[in-house]
Each structure stands twice: as structure tokens, then as C-alpha cells.
Amino acid sequence: MPYCTLDDIKGQLDEREIIQLTDDADTGAVDLDNVNRAISDADAEINGYLGARYAVPLDPVPAVVGKYAVDIAVYHLESRRRGASDSRKERYDMAIRFLTKVGEGKLTLGVNDPEDTPRDNEAPQMASSNPERLFSRDSMKGF
């Protein structure tokens, strides 16, 4: 199951733009092969970052992953045709930073999190018992 669809991409780009980015044969229509390749590439990138901590592909797809999948797929569509704009590159970079932090365990997806996910905001825990004391004032006499 892909993390985003053509309809999701249409939420960021109008159909005319999608045609410009995908229609290599000048048919005047969206080339679904190029769209699906960009979506597949985005999925592979996401799985690469998250696969060390989560079972991939993710099912169900967390909303944040779907959002970033669209950003990555659109970045790939723009890059293949005319080069990505600065704002598109910034969105792509933000997605990769987020995925990197999730992969490192610094952030979570909020669903199906691994049990061993470290939490930076948790206070350190104190031990409830101490080991037996080895030295005291009395045992150090004579040194």
C-alpha cells in the first residue's frame, strides 16, 4: 500500500502542473507511470529511514508519513523535469530531517511505536536501592 496517491498529490499541485511534470510523450494527460514511480521512490526513501525502528511498509499509514510522502514524491516529480524549486527542496529537506530523527529514535510516529523508543523528555530514574558500601570512615583508618 503506497503512502500517498495521485489524489494526494493533486492536493498540492493542479492537474495542469502534474501533466507538465509527467507527460514526456506530449499526450496532454498525466503519465501515471511517472507518478507511480515518484510515489514508489518516496515510499522506498521513507522505508529506508524508518525500517530500522518500525515494521515497514507501515499499515495503517500515519498522517504525518502520508504528508511527507506527498512532499517527497512531488520533489521527485519536479526534479526529474525542471529541477525542484527552493520551496520544494525545503519541504523535501524538512521531510528527510523528520524521518532521520524518527529513525534515530529522537521522534516517534505516535502510533505503533517500538517498546524501546527512548524519550528525551523523560526524567532520569533514581535507583531504589544502593549497592553495599565498600568503604567508610572507620574502614579507611590506617591508610
C-alpha positions as CSV (number, residue, x, y, z in Angstrom):
1,M,0.0,0.0,0.0
2,P,1.6,3.3,-1.1
3,Y,1.9,6.1,1.5
4,C,0.3,8.6,-0.9
5,T,-1.8,8.6,-4.1
6,L,-2.3,10.8,-7.2
7,D,-5.2,12.4,-5.4
8,D,-3.0,13.3,-2.5
9,I,-0.5,14.9,-4.9
10,K,-3.4,16.8,-6.5
11,G,-3.8,18.5,-3.1
12,Q,-0.5,20.2,-3.7
13,L,-0.4,20.5,-7.5
14,D,-3.2,21.2,-10.0
15,E,-3.6,18.7,-12.8
16,R,-2.0,21.1,-15.4
17,E,1.2,21.1,-13.3
18,I,1.1,17.3,-12.9
19,I,0.8,16.9,-16.7
20,Q,3.8,19.3,-17.2
21,L,5.9,17.2,-14.8
22,T,4.9,13.8,-16.1
23,D,3.8,14.0,-19.8
24,D,7.1,13.1,-21.6
25,A,5.2,12.0,-24.7
26,D,3.2,15.2,-25.0
27,T,-0.2,13.4,-24.9
28,G,-1.8,16.1,-22.8
29,A,-2.5,13.7,-20.0
30,V,-1.0,12.7,-16.7
31,D,1.5,9.9,-17.2
32,L,0.6,7.5,-14.4
33,D,3.8,5.5,-14.8
34,N,5.9,8.6,-13.9
35,V,3.5,9.5,-11.0
36,N,3.7,5.9,-9.6
37,R,7.5,5.8,-10.0
38,A,7.7,9.0,-7.9
39,I,5.4,7.6,-5.3
40,S,7.3,4.4,-5.2
41,D,10.6,6.2,-4.8
42,A,9.1,8.3,-1.9
43,D,7.9,5.0,-0.3
44,A,11.4,3.5,-0.6
45,E,13.0,6.5,0.9
46,I,10.6,6.6,3.8
47,N,11.0,2.8,4.4
48,G,14.8,3.2,4.4
49,Y,14.7,5.7,7.2
50,L,12.0,4.0,9.3
51,G,12.8,0.4,8.6
52,A,15.4,0.2,11.5
53,R,12.7,1.0,14.1
54,Y,9.4,0.1,12.5
55,A,7.9,-2.8,10.5
56,V,7.6,-1.4,7.0
57,P,5.6,-0.8,5.0
58,L,3.5,1.0,7.6
59,D,-0.1,-0.1,7.8
60,P,-2.1,1.9,8.6
61,V,-0.2,4.9,7.3
62,P,0.3,7.7,10.0
63,A,-1.0,11.0,8.7
64,V,2.5,12.6,9.1
65,V,4.0,9.9,6.9
66,G,1.4,10.5,4.2
67,K,2.1,14.2,4.3
68,Y,5.8,13.8,3.9
69,A,5.3,11.1,1.2
70,V,3.5,13.7,-0.9
71,D,6.3,16.2,-0.3
72,I,8.9,13.7,-1.3
73,A,7.0,12.4,-4.4
74,V,6.3,15.9,-5.7
75,Y,10.0,16.8,-5.1
76,H,11.0,13.8,-7.3
77,L,8.5,14.8,-10.0
78,E,9.8,18.4,-10.1
79,S,13.4,17.2,-10.0
80,R,13.0,14.9,-13.0
81,R,11.5,17.5,-15.2
82,R,12.7,21.0,-14.4
83,G,14.6,20.9,-11.2
84,A,12.9,21.4,-7.8
85,S,12.1,24.9,-6.7
86,D,13.7,26.3,-3.5
87,S,10.5,25.9,-1.6
88,R,10.0,22.3,-2.8
89,K,13.6,21.5,-1.8
90,E,13.0,23.0,1.6
91,R,9.9,20.8,2.1
92,Y,11.9,17.7,1.0
93,D,14.7,18.5,3.4
94,M,12.2,19.0,6.2
95,A,10.7,15.6,5.5
96,I,14.1,13.9,5.5
97,R,15.1,15.6,8.7
98,F,11.9,14.4,10.3
99,L,12.4,10.8,9.0
100,T,16.0,10.8,10.2
101,K,15.0,11.8,13.7
102,V,12.3,9.2,13.8
103,G,14.8,6.6,12.5
104,E,17.2,7.6,15.3
105,G,14.5,7.4,17.9
106,K,14.5,11.1,18.7
107,L,10.9,11.5,17.5
108,T,8.1,9.0,17.1
109,L,5.3,8.5,14.7
110,G,2.9,8.4,17.6
111,V,1.4,5.0,16.6
112,N,2.8,1.5,16.7
113,D,6.0,2.9,18.4
114,P,8.6,0.3,19.3
115,E,8.7,-0.5,23.0
116,D,12.4,0.6,23.4
117,T,11.8,4.1,21.9
118,P,13.9,6.5,24.0
119,R,12.1,9.6,25.2
120,D,14.2,12.7,25.6
121,N,11.6,14.4,27.8
122,E,11.5,11.6,30.4
123,A,13.4,12.4,33.7
124,P,16.2,10.1,34.7
125,Q,15.1,7.5,37.2
126,M,16.9,7.1,40.5
127,A,17.8,3.6,41.8
128,S,15.6,2.5,44.6
129,S,18.4,0.6,46.3
130,N,22.2,1.1,46.5
131,P,25.0,-1.4,46.4
132,E,26.6,-2.4,49.7
133,R,29.1,0.3,50.9
134,L,32.7,-0.8,50.4
135,F,34.4,2.0,52.3
136,S,33.5,4.1,55.4
137,R,35.4,6.4,57.7
138,D,36.2,3.6,60.0
139,S,37.4,1.2,57.3
140,M,39.8,3.7,55.9
141,K,41.8,4.2,59.2
142,G,45.4,3.2,58.9
143,F,46.0,4.5,55.4
